[in-house]
C-alpha cells in the first residue's frame, strides 16, 4: 500500500514560475573597454619611487644585505659538504 500525504488543495504549488519575467538590459552597453581615469601601474610606481622610496633606502638596503649574507652561509656550507662527499667517494 502506498503512503498517502496530507496536502492542502488550496496551497500554492511549488515552484512558482513568473511567466512575465523580462531580463534587465544594460543601457548603452557597447562591449568596448571602459575608459577610466585611474593611474597606470607605471605612474603609480613612478610616484612611489619619486616620493617614498628615498626615505627608507639605506635601512632597506642594510636589511636586504643582511638577509643575503644570512642565506649565503648555509648554501656555501652545503656546497662544501657536497664537494667533500664527492672527494670521499671512489670513482
Buried (B, 14 or more C-beta within 10 A) or exposed (E): EEEEEEEEEEEEEEEEEEEEEEEEEEEEEEEEEEEEEEEEEEEEEEEEEEEEEEEEEEEEEEEEEEEEEEEEEEEEEEEEEEEEEEEEEEE
